[in-house]
Amino acid sequence: MKMVSKSVLKAKMLEYFREVETAGETLIVTSNGQPVLRVIPYCQDLTVDEAFADVRGKIHYHGDLLEPTTAEWEVG
């Protein structure tokens, strides 16, 4: 996590924004040595299909996914 003062950020803002964008690392902005802002890269929400695209078709489950599993738990 990189830290930069407001004054330095003001002078080189585009440079720091590009670095956050490409490296994906958080930037902490300070004022008088105290952290005041956090700049984080935007993370676009994925659809379920996009999130599991790399494992789709690779996982096989043999059994009924909707079958109750109460036998696994102590019923009291």
N, CA, C and O atoms as a CHARMM CRD file, in Angstrom:
* protein
*
  304
    1    1 MET  N      0.83700  -1.15700   0.00000 PROA 1      0.00000
    2    1 MET  CA     0.00000   0.00000   0.00000 PROA 1      0.00000
    3    1 MET  C      0.89400   1.23500   0.00000 PROA 1      0.00000
    4    1 MET  O      1.74500   1.41000   0.87200 PROA 1      0.00000
    5    2 LYS  N      0.68100   2.07200  -0.98500 PROA 2      0.00000
    6    2 LYS  CA     1.49800   3.27100  -1.14000 PROA 2      0.00000
    7    2 LYS  C      0.82900   4.44900  -0.45000 PROA 2      0.00000
    8    2 LYS  O     -0.39800   4.54500  -0.42700 PROA 2      0.00000
    9    3 MET  N      1.64000   5.35200   0.11600 PROA 3      0.00000
   10    3 MET  CA     1.12600   6.55400   0.77200 PROA 3      0.00000
   11    3 MET  C      1.68800   7.77600   0.06800 PROA 3      0.00000
   12    3 MET  O      2.84600   7.79800  -0.34800 PROA 3      0.00000
   13    4 VAL  N      0.83200   8.80400  -0.05900 PROA 4      0.00000
   14    4 VAL  CA     1.25500  10.04400  -0.70200 PROA 4      0.00000
   15    4 VAL  C      0.52800  11.20500  -0.03400 PROA 4      0.00000
   16    4 VAL  O     -0.63000  11.07800   0.36600 PROA 4      0.00000
   17    5 SER  N      1.21700  12.33700   0.08300 PROA 5      0.00000
   18    5 SER  CA     0.58800  13.52500   0.67200 PROA 5      0.00000
   19    5 SER  C     -0.34500  14.17400  -0.34400 PROA 5      0.00000
   20    5 SER  O     -0.22400  13.95200  -1.54900 PROA 5      0.00000
   21    6 LYS  N     -1.27500  14.97800   0.16000 PROA 6      0.00000
   22    6 LYS  CA    -2.20700  15.68000  -0.73000 PROA 6      0.00000
   23    6 LYS  C     -1.46900  16.55800  -1.73700 PROA 6      0.00000
   24    6 LYS  O     -1.83400  16.60700  -2.91100 PROA 6      0.00000
   25    7 SER  N     -0.44300  17.24000  -1.27900 PROA 7      0.00000
   26    7 SER  CA     0.27800  18.15400  -2.16700 PROA 7      0.00000
   27    7 SER  C      0.99500  17.41300  -3.28900 PROA 7      0.00000
   28    7 SER  O      0.98600  17.86300  -4.43500 PROA 7      0.00000
   29    8 VAL  N      1.60800  16.29200  -2.97200 PROA 8      0.00000
   30    8 VAL  CA     2.28600  15.50300  -4.00900 PROA 8      0.00000
   31    8 VAL  C      1.25500  14.89200  -4.95400 PROA 8      0.00000
   32    8 VAL  O      1.46400  14.85600  -6.16600 PROA 8      0.00000
   33    9 LEU  N      0.14900  14.41700  -4.40300 PROA 9      0.00000
   34    9 LEU  CA    -0.91100  13.84500  -5.23600 PROA 9      0.00000
   35    9 LEU  C     -1.45800  14.88900  -6.20600 PROA 9      0.00000
   36    9 LEU  O     -1.70000  14.58500  -7.37400 PROA 9      0.00000
   37   10 LYS  N     -1.65100  16.10800  -5.73000 PROA 10     0.00000
   38   10 LYS  CA    -2.17000  17.17500  -6.57900 PROA 10     0.00000
   39   10 LYS  C     -1.26200  17.41000  -7.78500 PROA 10     0.00000
   40   10 LYS  O     -1.74600  17.62400  -8.89600 PROA 10     0.00000
   41   11 ALA  N      0.03000  17.37200  -7.57000 PROA 11     0.00000
   42   11 ALA  CA     0.99100  17.62200  -8.64700 PROA 11     0.00000
   43   11 ALA  C      1.08900  16.47000  -9.63800 PROA 11     0.00000
   44   11 ALA  O      1.38300  16.68700 -10.81400 PROA 11     0.00000
   45   12 LYS  N      0.84300  15.23200  -9.16900 PROA 12     0.00000
   46   12 LYS  CA     1.03500  14.04900 -10.02100 PROA 12     0.00000
   47   12 LYS  C     -0.17600  13.11800  -9.99800 PROA 12     0.00000
   48   12 LYS  O     -0.02800  11.89700 -10.04100 PROA 12     0.00000
   49   13 MET  N     -1.36800  13.69800  -9.92900 PROA 13     0.00000
   50   13 MET  CA    -2.57500  12.90000  -9.73800 PROA 13     0.00000
   51   13 MET  C     -2.77500  11.85000 -10.82800 PROA 13     0.00000
   52   13 MET  O     -3.03200  10.69000 -10.50600 PROA 13     0.00000
   53   14 LEU  N     -2.66700  12.21400 -12.09700 PROA 14     0.00000
   54   14 LEU  CA    -2.87800  11.25100 -13.17700 PROA 14     0.00000
   55   14 LEU  C     -1.88200  10.09800 -13.10900 PROA 14     0.00000
   56   14 LEU  O     -2.23300   8.94800 -13.37100 PROA 14     0.00000
   57   15 GLU  N     -0.64900  10.41000 -12.75700 PROA 15     0.00000
   58   15 GLU  CA     0.38100   9.37500 -12.62100 PROA 15     0.00000
   59   15 GLU  C     -0.00200   8.36600 -11.53200 PROA 15     0.00000
   60   15 GLU  O      0.10600   7.15600 -11.73100 PROA 15     0.00000
   61   16 TYR  N     -0.44700   8.87300 -10.38900 PROA 16     0.00000
   62   16 TYR  CA    -0.84600   7.98800  -9.29400 PROA 16     0.00000
   63   16 TYR  C     -2.11100   7.19900  -9.64400 PROA 16     0.00000
   64   16 TYR  O     -2.21000   6.01600  -9.31900 PROA 16     0.00000
   65   17 PHE  N     -3.07100   7.84300 -10.30200 PROA 17     0.00000
   66   17 PHE  CA    -4.29400   7.13900 -10.70000 PROA 17     0.00000
   67   17 PHE  C     -3.98000   6.01300 -11.67200 PROA 17     0.00000
   68   17 PHE  O     -4.54000   4.92200 -11.56300 PROA 17     0.00000
   69   18 ARG  N     -3.08700   6.27000 -12.62100 PROA 18     0.00000
   70   18 ARG  CA    -2.69900   5.21000 -13.56900 PROA 18     0.00000
   71   18 ARG  C     -2.03100   4.04300 -12.84000 PROA 18     0.00000
   72   18 ARG  O     -2.25200   2.88000 -13.17800 PROA 18     0.00000
   73   19 GLU  N     -1.22200   4.36500 -11.84800 PROA 19     0.00000
   74   19 GLU  CA    -0.53900   3.32200 -11.07500 PROA 19     0.00000
   75   19 GLU  C     -1.54600   2.46400 -10.30100 PROA 19     0.00000
   76   19 GLU  O     -1.41400   1.24100 -10.25500 PROA 19     0.00000
   77   20 VAL  N     -2.54500   3.10000  -9.69800 PROA 20     0.00000
   78   20 VAL  CA    -3.58900   2.35500  -8.98200 PROA 20     0.00000
   79   20 VAL  C     -4.33500   1.46200  -9.96200 PROA 20     0.00000
   80   20 VAL  O     -4.63200   0.30500  -9.66500 PROA 20     0.00000
   81   21 GLU  N     -4.63200   2.01100 -11.13000 PROA 21     0.00000
   82   21 GLU  CA    -5.37600   1.26500 -12.14500 PROA 21     0.00000
   83   21 GLU  C     -4.59000   0.06300 -12.66400 PROA 21     0.00000
   84   21 GLU  O     -5.15000  -1.02800 -12.77200 PROA 21     0.00000
   85   22 THR  N     -3.32700   0.23300 -12.98200 PROA 22     0.00000
   86   22 THR  CA    -2.54600  -0.85300 -13.57700 PROA 22     0.00000
   87   22 THR  C     -2.05500  -1.86500 -12.54700 PROA 22     0.00000
   88   22 THR  O     -2.08600  -3.07100 -12.79600 PROA 22     0.00000
   89   23 ALA  N     -1.60100  -1.38100 -11.38900 PROA 23     0.00000
   90   23 ALA  CA    -1.05400  -2.28500 -10.37600 PROA 23     0.00000
   91   23 ALA  C     -2.15100  -2.88800  -9.50700 PROA 23     0.00000
   92   23 ALA  O     -1.96400  -3.94700  -8.90800 PROA 23     0.00000
   93   24 GLY  N     -3.29600  -2.21100  -9.44100 PROA 24     0.00000
   94   24 GLY  CA    -4.38200  -2.71700  -8.60300 PROA 24     0.00000
   95   24 GLY  C     -4.11100  -2.54200  -7.12300 PROA 24     0.00000
   96   24 GLY  O     -4.72400  -3.21600  -6.29500 PROA 24     0.00000
   97   25 GLU  N     -3.20600  -1.65100  -6.78200 PROA 25     0.00000
   98   25 GLU  CA    -2.82000  -1.44800  -5.38900 PROA 25     0.00000
   99   25 GLU  C     -3.50200  -0.20400  -4.81600 PROA 25     0.00000
  100   25 GLU  O     -3.69200   0.78700  -5.52200 PROA 25     0.00000
  101   26 THR  N     -3.86200  -0.26200  -3.55900 PROA 26     0.00000
  102   26 THR  CA    -4.51200   0.84900  -2.88000 PROA 26     0.00000
  103   26 THR  C     -3.52300   1.98300  -2.63000 PROA 26     0.00000
  104   26 THR  O     -2.34800   1.75200  -2.34500 PROA 26     0.00000
  105   27 LEU  N     -4.02100   3.21200  -2.74200 PROA 27     0.00000
  106   27 LEU  CA    -3.22300   4.40000  -2.47900 PROA 27     0.00000
  107   27 LEU  C     -3.84400   5.13000  -1.29100 PROA 27     0.00000
  108   27 LEU  O     -5.04100   5.41700  -1.29000 PROA 27     0.00000
  109   28 ILE  N     -3.03900   5.42500  -0.29100 PROA 28     0.00000
  110   28 ILE  CA    -3.48900   6.17200   0.88000 PROA 28     0.00000
  111   28 ILE  C     -3.00500   7.61500   0.73800 PROA 28     0.00000
  112   28 ILE  O     -1.81900   7.86100   0.51500 PROA 28     0.00000
  113   29 VAL  N     -3.93200   8.56200   0.86900 PROA 29     0.00000
  114   29 VAL  CA    -3.60400   9.97500   0.77700 PROA 29     0.00000
  115   29 VAL  C     -3.54800  10.53600   2.19600 PROA 29     0.00000
  116   29 VAL  O     -4.43900  10.29300   3.01000 PROA 29     0.00000
  117   30 THR  N     -2.48200  11.29400   2.47600 PROA 30     0.00000
  118   30 THR  CA    -2.29100  11.82500   3.82400 PROA 30     0.00000
  119   30 THR  C     -2.38800  13.34400   3.84300 PROA 30     0.00000
  120   30 THR  O     -2.15300  14.02100   2.84200 PROA 30     0.00000
  121   31 SER  N     -2.74000  13.84800   5.00700 PROA 31     0.00000
  122   31 SER  CA    -2.74500  15.28500   5.25100 PROA 31     0.00000
  123   31 SER  C     -2.05800  15.49100   6.59500 PROA 31     0.00000
  124   31 SER  O     -2.51100  14.98000   7.61900 PROA 31     0.00000
  125   32 ASN  N     -0.98200  16.23000   6.58200 PROA 32     0.00000
  126   32 ASN  CA    -0.17000  16.42700   7.79300 PROA 32     0.00000
  127   32 ASN  C      0.26100  15.09700   8.40800 PROA 32     0.00000
  128   32 ASN  O      0.29600  14.94900   9.62900 PROA 32     0.00000
  129   33 GLY  N      0.58700  14.13800   7.55300 PROA 33     0.00000
  130   33 GLY  CA     1.07600  12.83500   8.00800 PROA 33     0.00000
  131   33 GLY  C      0.00100  11.86100   8.45300 PROA 33     0.00000
  132   33 GLY  O      0.31100  10.72600   8.81200 PROA 33     0.00000
  133   34 GLN  N     -1.26100  12.28300   8.43600 PROA 34     0.00000
  134   34 GLN  CA    -2.36600  11.41600   8.86500 PROA 34     0.00000
  135   34 GLN  C     -3.15700  10.94100   7.64100 PROA 34     0.00000
  136   34 GLN  O     -3.46200  11.74800   6.76300 PROA 34     0.00000
  137   35 PRO  N     -3.49000   9.66100   7.56700 PROA 35     0.00000
  138   35 PRO  CA    -4.28700   9.17600   6.43500 PROA 35     0.00000
  139   35 PRO  C     -5.69100   9.79000   6.44900 PROA 35     0.00000
  140   35 PRO  O     -6.35900   9.82800   7.48200 PROA 35     0.00000
  141   36 VAL  N     -6.12300  10.27400   5.26400 PROA 36     0.00000
  142   36 VAL  CA    -7.44500  10.89500   5.16400 PROA 36     0.00000
  143   36 VAL  C     -8.28900  10.29900   4.03900 PROA 36     0.00000
  144   36 VAL  O     -9.51700  10.36400   4.09500 PROA 36     0.00000
  145   37 LEU  N     -7.66600   9.73200   3.04200 PROA 37     0.00000
  146   37 LEU  CA    -8.37900   9.15600   1.90000 PROA 37     0.00000
  147   37 LEU  C     -7.74400   7.84600   1.48900 PROA 37     0.00000
  148   37 LEU  O     -6.55100   7.61600   1.68900 PROA 37     0.00000
  149   38 ARG  N     -8.57000   6.99600   0.91000 PROA 38     0.00000
  150   38 ARG  CA    -8.06600   5.74200   0.34100 PROA 38     0.00000
  151   38 ARG  C     -8.56900   5.67400  -1.08900 PROA 38     0.00000
  152   38 ARG  O     -9.77300   5.76800  -1.32700 PROA 38     0.00000
  153   39 VAL  N     -7.66300   5.51200  -2.04200 PROA 39     0.00000
  154   39 VAL  CA    -8.01700   5.36600  -3.44800 PROA 39     0.00000
  155   39 VAL  C     -7.81000   3.89700  -3.80500 PROA 39     0.00000
  156   39 VAL  O     -6.69800   3.37500  -3.71400 PROA 39     0.00000
  157   40 ILE  N     -8.88700   3.24200  -4.20900 PROA 40     0.00000
  158   40 ILE  CA    -8.80600   1.81100  -4.53100 PROA 40     0.00000
  159   40 ILE  C     -9.23300   1.59900  -5.97800 PROA 40     0.00000
  160   40 ILE  O    -10.04900   2.36100  -6.49700 PROA 40     0.00000
  161   41 PRO  N     -8.69500   0.57700  -6.63700 PROA 41     0.00000
  162   41 PRO  CA    -9.12100   0.30500  -8.00500 PROA 41     0.00000
  163   41 PRO  C    -10.56600  -0.17300  -8.02500 PROA 41     0.00000
  164   41 PRO  O    -11.01300  -0.87400  -7.11800 PROA 41     0.00000
  165   42 TYR  N    -11.27700   0.20800  -9.05400 PROA 42     0.00000
  166   42 TYR  CA   -12.66900  -0.19400  -9.20800 PROA 42     0.00000
  167   42 TYR  C    -12.71100  -1.66100  -9.60600 PROA 42     0.00000
  168   42 TYR  O    -11.99100  -2.09500 -10.50500 PROA 42     0.00000
  169   43 CYS  N    -13.55700  -2.41100  -8.93100 PROA 43     0.00000
  170   43 CYS  CA   -13.70800  -3.82800  -9.22300 PROA 43     0.00000
  171   43 CYS  C    -15.12600  -4.04000  -9.74500 PROA 43     0.00000
  172   43 CYS  O    -16.09600  -3.97500  -8.99000 PROA 43     0.00000
  173   44 GLN  N    -15.22700  -4.28800 -11.02200 PROA 44     0.00000
  174   44 GLN  CA   -16.53100  -4.45800 -11.63900 PROA 44     0.00000
  175   44 GLN  C    -17.15800  -5.76800 -11.18000 PROA 44     0.00000
  176   44 GLN  O    -16.49300  -6.80200 -11.12200 PROA 44     0.00000
  177   45 ASP  N    -18.45100  -5.70900 -10.85400 PROA 45     0.00000
  178   45 ASP  CA   -19.16000  -6.90400 -10.42000 PROA 45     0.00000
  179   45 ASP  C    -19.25100  -7.90600 -11.57200 PROA 45     0.00000
  180   45 ASP  O    -19.50200  -7.53700 -12.71900 PROA 45     0.00000
  181   46 LEU  N    -19.04300  -9.16300 -11.24200 PROA 46     0.00000
  182   46 LEU  CA   -19.12800 -10.22200 -12.23300 PROA 46     0.00000
  183   46 LEU  C    -20.46500 -10.92800 -12.13300 PROA 46     0.00000
  184   46 LEU  O    -21.05700 -11.02400 -11.05800 PROA 46     0.00000
  185   47 THR  N    -20.92700 -11.41400 -13.25800 PROA 47     0.00000
  186   47 THR  CA   -22.11200 -12.25800 -13.22100 PROA 47     0.00000
  187   47 THR  C    -21.69600 -13.62900 -12.69700 PROA 47     0.00000
  188   47 THR  O    -20.50500 -13.93300 -12.62600 PROA 47     0.00000
  189   48 VAL  N    -22.66400 -14.44700 -12.33500 PROA 48     0.00000
  190   48 VAL  CA   -22.35900 -15.79700 -11.85100 PROA 48     0.00000
  191   48 VAL  C    -21.62300 -16.57100 -12.93000 PROA 48     0.00000
  192   48 VAL  O    -20.65900 -17.27700 -12.63400 PROA 48     0.00000
  193   49 ASP  N    -22.05700 -16.45100 -14.16900 PROA 49     0.00000
  194   49 ASP  CA   -21.39000 -17.15300 -15.27000 PROA 49     0.00000
  195   49 ASP  C    -19.94000 -16.71800 -15.43600 PROA 49     0.00000
  196   49 ASP  O    -19.06600 -17.54700 -15.68800 PROA 49     0.00000
  197   50 GLU  N    -19.68000 -15.42000 -15.29500 PROA 50     0.00000
  198   50 GLU  CA   -18.31400 -14.92100 -15.41500 PROA 50     0.00000
  199   50 GLU  C    -17.45300 -15.37600 -14.23200 PROA 50     0.00000
  200   50 GLU  O    -16.29000 -15.73700 -14.41400 PROA 50     0.00000
  201   51 ALA  N    -18.01400 -15.36000 -13.03800 PROA 51     0.00000
  202   51 ALA  CA   -17.25800 -15.72100 -11.84300 PROA 51     0.00000
  203   51 ALA  C    -16.85200 -17.19600 -11.83800 PROA 51     0.00000
  204   51 ALA  O    -15.78000 -17.53800 -11.33900 PROA 51     0.00000
  205   52 PHE  N    -17.68800 -18.06100 -12.38300 PROA 52     0.00000
  206   52 PHE  CA   -17.41400 -19.49500 -12.36100 PROA 52     0.00000
  207   52 PHE  C    -17.05000 -20.05800 -13.72600 PROA 52     0.00000
  208   52 PHE  O    -17.07900 -21.27400 -13.91500 PROA 52     0.00000
  209   53 ALA  N    -16.71000 -19.20400 -14.67500 PROA 53     0.00000
  210   53 ALA  CA   -16.39900 -19.64500 -16.03100 PROA 53     0.00000
  211   53 ALA  C    -15.21700 -20.61800 -16.06700 PROA 53     0.00000
  212   53 ALA  O    -15.21700 -21.55000 -16.87100 PROA 53     0.00000
  213   54 ASP  N    -14.22300 -20.41900 -15.21800 PROA 54     0.00000
  214   54 ASP  CA   -13.03200 -21.27400 -15.25100 PROA 54     0.00000
  215   54 ASP  C    -13.27600 -22.67600 -14.71000 PROA 54     0.00000
  216   54 ASP  O    -12.49400 -23.58000 -15.00400 PROA 54     0.00000
  217   55 VAL  N    -14.33100 -22.88900 -13.93000 PROA 55     0.00000
  218   55 VAL  CA   -14.59800 -24.22100 -13.37800 PROA 55     0.00000
  219   55 VAL  C    -15.85100 -24.87400 -13.97300 PROA 55     0.00000
  220   55 VAL  O    -16.14900 -26.03500 -13.69200 PROA 55     0.00000
  221   56 ARG  N    -16.57400 -24.11800 -14.79200 PROA 56     0.00000
  222   56 ARG  CA   -17.78600 -24.66700 -15.39000 PROA 56     0.00000
  223   56 ARG  C    -17.44200 -25.90300 -16.23200 PROA 56     0.00000
  224   56 ARG  O    -16.55900 -25.86200 -17.08800 PROA 56     0.00000
  225   57 GLY  N    -18.14800 -26.98100 -15.97200 PROA 57     0.00000
  226   57 GLY  CA   -17.91600 -28.22900 -16.69400 PROA 57     0.00000
  227   57 GLY  C    -16.80800 -29.09000 -16.11300 PROA 57     0.00000
  228   57 GLY  O    -16.58200 -30.19800 -16.59900 PROA 57     0.00000
  229   58 LYS  N    -16.11200 -28.61500 -15.08800 PROA 58     0.00000
  230   58 LYS  CA   -15.01500 -29.36700 -14.48300 PROA 58     0.00000
  231   58 LYS  C    -15.41800 -30.00800 -13.16300 PROA 58     0.00000
  232   58 LYS  O    -14.74000 -30.92000 -12.68900 PROA 58     0.00000
  233   59 ILE  N    -16.49800 -29.55000 -12.56900 PROA 59     0.00000
  234   59 ILE  CA   -16.94000 -30.07200 -11.28400 PROA 59     0.00000
  235   59 ILE  C    -18.12800 -30.99100 -11.50600 PROA 59     0.00000
  236   59 ILE  O    -19.10100 -30.62000 -12.16200 PROA 59     0.00000
  237   60 HSD  N    -18.03800 -32.18500 -10.95600 PROA 60     0.00000
  238   60 HSD  CA   -19.12000 -33.15500 -11.09500 PROA 60     0.00000
  239   60 HSD  C    -19.58500 -33.57400  -9.71000 PROA 60     0.00000
  240   60 HSD  O    -18.78100 -33.93900  -8.85100 PROA 60     0.00000
  241   61 TYR  N    -20.89200 -33.51600  -9.50800 PROA 61     0.00000
  242   61 TYR  CA   -21.46900 -33.91100  -8.23600 PROA 61     0.00000
  243   61 TYR  C    -22.41700 -35.05500  -8.50200 PROA 61     0.00000
  244   61 TYR  O    -23.33100 -34.93600  -9.31700 PROA 61     0.00000
  245   62 HSD  N    -22.20700 -36.14900  -7.82500 PROA 62     0.00000
  246   62 HSD  CA   -23.04800 -37.32900  -8.00500 PROA 62     0.00000
  247   62 HSD  C    -23.99600 -37.43000  -6.82400 PROA 62     0.00000
  248   62 HSD  O    -23.60000 -37.81400  -5.72400 PROA 62     0.00000
  249   63 GLY  N    -25.21300 -37.09200  -7.05700 PROA 63     0.00000
  250   63 GLY  CA   -26.21400 -37.11500  -6.00200 PROA 63     0.00000
  251   63 GLY  C    -27.24900 -36.03900  -6.25700 PROA 63     0.00000
  252   63 GLY  O    -27.13100 -35.25800  -7.20100 PROA 63     0.00000
  253   64 ASP  N    -28.24700 -36.00400  -5.42500 PROA 64     0.00000
  254   64 ASP  CA   -29.32000 -35.03500  -5.54900 PROA 64     0.00000
  255   64 ASP  C    -28.97600 -33.79800  -4.72900 PROA 64     0.00000
  256   64 ASP  O    -28.91900 -33.85900  -3.50000 PROA 64     0.00000
  257   65 LEU  N    -28.74800 -32.68400  -5.40100 PROA 65     0.00000
  258   65 LEU  CA   -28.37800 -31.44800  -4.70500 PROA 65     0.00000
  259   65 LEU  C    -29.50100 -30.93000  -3.81500 PROA 65     0.00000
  260   65 LEU  O    -29.25100 -30.18000  -2.87200 PROA 65     0.00000
  261   66 LEU  N    -30.72800 -31.32500  -4.10800 PROA 66     0.00000
  262   66 LEU  CA   -31.86000 -30.82200  -3.33500 PROA 66     0.00000
  263   66 LEU  C    -32.27300 -31.75600  -2.20500 PROA 66     0.00000
  264   66 LEU  O    -33.21100 -31.45600  -1.46700 PROA 66     0.00000
  265   67 GLU  N    -31.59100 -32.87700  -2.06400 PROA 67     0.00000
  266   67 GLU  CA   -31.92000 -33.84300  -1.01500 PROA 67     0.00000
  267   67 GLU  C    -31.57900 -33.25800   0.35900 PROA 67     0.00000
  268   67 GLU  O    -30.49100 -32.71100   0.54100 PROA 67     0.00000
  269   68 PRO  N    -32.49600 -33.36600   1.32300 PROA 68     0.00000
  270   68 PRO  CA   -32.20200 -32.84600   2.66800 PROA 68     0.00000
  271   68 PRO  C    -30.97800 -33.52400   3.28400 PROA 68     0.00000
  272   68 PRO  O    -30.73300 -34.70800   3.05400 PROA 68     0.00000
  273   69 THR  N    -30.23600 -32.78200   4.04500 PROA 69     0.00000
  274   69 THR  CA   -29.00100 -33.30900   4.63700 PROA 69     0.00000
  275   69 THR  C    -29.11200 -33.44600   6.15400 PROA 69     0.00000
  276   69 THR  O    -28.09700 -33.42700   6.85100 PROA 69     0.00000
  277   70 THR  N    -30.31500 -33.58300   6.66600 PROA 70     0.00000
  278   70 THR  CA   -30.48500 -33.66400   8.11200 PROA 70     0.00000
  279   70 THR  C    -29.81700 -34.89000   8.71200 PROA 70     0.00000
  280   70 THR  O    -29.52500 -34.89800   9.90800 PROA 70     0.00000
  281   71 ALA  N    -29.56600 -35.92400   7.92300 PROA 71     0.00000
  282   71 ALA  CA   -28.89600 -37.10700   8.43800 PROA 71     0.00000
  283   71 ALA  C    -27.47400 -36.79500   8.89100 PROA 71     0.00000
  284   71 ALA  O    -26.91000 -37.52400   9.70700 PROA 71     0.00000
  285   72 GLU  N    -26.89800 -35.73100   8.37600 PROA 72     0.00000
  286   72 GLU  CA   -25.53800 -35.34500   8.74300 PROA 72     0.00000
  287   72 GLU  C    -25.49000 -34.65500  10.10000 PROA 72     0.00000
  288   72 GLU  O    -24.41900 -34.56700  10.70000 PROA 72     0.00000
  289   73 TRP  N    -26.61800 -34.16600  10.59700 PROA 73     0.00000
  290   73 TRP  CA   -26.66400 -33.37500  11.81200 PROA 73     0.00000
  291   73 TRP  C    -27.43100 -34.11300  12.89800 PROA 73     0.00000
  292   73 TRP  O    -28.37300 -34.86000  12.63700 PROA 73     0.00000
  293   74 GLU  N    -27.00300 -33.87900  14.08400 PROA 74     0.00000
  294   74 GLU  CA   -27.69500 -34.47200  15.20700 PROA 74     0.00000
  295   74 GLU  C    -29.02700 -33.74100  15.40200 PROA 74     0.00000
  296   74 GLU  O    -29.05700 -32.52500  15.59300 PROA 74     0.00000
  297   75 VAL  N    -30.10100 -34.48100  15.35300 PROA 75     0.00000
  298   75 VAL  CA   -31.42400 -33.87900  15.51100 PROA 75     0.00000
  299   75 VAL  C    -31.81500 -34.03600  16.97500 PROA 75     0.00000
  300   75 VAL  O    -31.78300 -35.13600  17.52700 PROA 75     0.00000
  301   76 GLY  N    -32.18600 -32.91300  17.59300 PROA 76     0.00000
  302   76 GLY  CA   -32.44000 -33.01400  19.01600 PROA 76     0.00000
  303   76 GLY  C    -33.62600 -32.34000  19.49600 PROA 76     0.00000
  304   76 GLY  O    -33.91500 -32.37700  20.69300 PROA 76     0.00000
